[in-house]
Amino acid sequence: MNAAKVIAKAERGEGLTVEEIKIYQANAKPVKQVYGKYGTLKRKYLEEKGIDWTIADLPTYLHNVDKQADELYEGMYSRLMCNEKYKRTGDFLEDLHRQTEVQHLIEEEILNEIVYV
C-alpha cells in the first residue's frame, strides 16, 4: 500500500489495519510532545503495559492527565490546608515538615487515582 494513502487515511481519522499502522509509523514524521510530570509518568506506564498505541489521540489524553492531576492537587491542597493538623505554626521546621507531608499525601493520591490506573 502507498505510504501517502495510509498517511492521508490516518489524518482523516479512518481506522487503520495493523499493516497500515506499521507503514504509518515508519513514514509519518513524529511530532515532539511535551508533557508535565504526570503525563510523562502515565505515558511510560502505558508503554510498559503495551497499550499506548490503542489510544487514538495520545497527546490529548496525556495533556488531560496533567490537567486532572493539577485540578486534584489544587483541590486536595485547599482541603488539607483547612485541616488544623496542617496549618502553619510559625515554626519554620514544623511548617516545612507539614508542607512536605501534604505534598506527599497529594502525590500518592495522584499516582494511585490518575497515573497508575
N, C-alpha and C positions, 0 to 999 in steps of 0.2 A: 504494500500500500504506500502511496505517496505521502511523504512527511508533511508537506504543505497542507494536504487534505486533512490529515489527522489533527494538525495544529488548529486549522480552521474549525473543525468539528468540535474540538475541545473548547475553543473560545466561544462557540455558540451555546455551550453548555449541554451538548448532547452526550449521551453515555458512550464510553469507550470500552472496547474489549481489552483483555489483558495484553494481547499483542499490540494493540494501538497505544495502550498506556506506555509500554516499553519504547515504542517508536517516539511517542511524545516526549518522554523523559530524556531520551537520547538527543533530540533535536531542538527542544524548546530551551530558550535561554533562561537560566534561573534568575529570579528576582530576589535580591538580598532583602530579607525582612529583619527588622529589629524588634525584639520583644522585651518586655520587662522581666524581672526576676521570675515571677510565677509562670508567665507564658513560656519562658525558656525551660523551666523545670517540667512543665506539662508536655512540651514538645519532646524532651528527652524521654519522659515516661512513656509517651505514645510510641516513640521509635523503638524502645526496648520491648514493648508489648507487640510491636509489629502491626499496629493499626493506624499509623499516621496517614497512610495513603488512602484509607477508606473515607476520610473526612473531606468532603467536596471542596470547601473553602477553608483550608487550614489556617492561613494567616488571619482571617477574620475571627475564626474560632479562638486562636491563641491571644489575639488582642482583647477579645471578650473575657478570656480567663484573667488577664491582667486587670481589666476593668472591674470584674466581680471581686477580685482579691482586694483592690483598693476600696471598694464600697464596703466589703466586710471588715476591713481594717478600720476604716473611719467609724463605722457603726459600733464595733466592739470597743474601740478606744474610748469613744464618748461614754458608753455604758460603764466600762470598767473604771474610768476616772471619777465617776459619780460615787463609786463604792468607797466607803470610809477606809478600807484596807489599803487603797492605792492613792489616796490624796496626799498632796505634798505636806511635809512636816517642817521644812525649813532647814533640816539637817541634810547637807549635800550628799553624803554617802548613803543615807537611808533613802532619800529621794531617788538616787541613781539605782539602788537595788530594786525599789518598787517599779520604776520605769522599765528596767530590764525584765523584770518578771512579767509585766503587762505585755511587752513586746514578744516574749517567749510564748505566752498563752495565745496571743493572736496568731503568731506564726504557726503554731501547732494546729490551730483551728483551720487556718487557710490551707495548709498542706493536707489535712485529713478530709476537708469538705470540698475542696475545689481541685487541687492538683492531682492527688493520688486516688482518683475515683474512676 
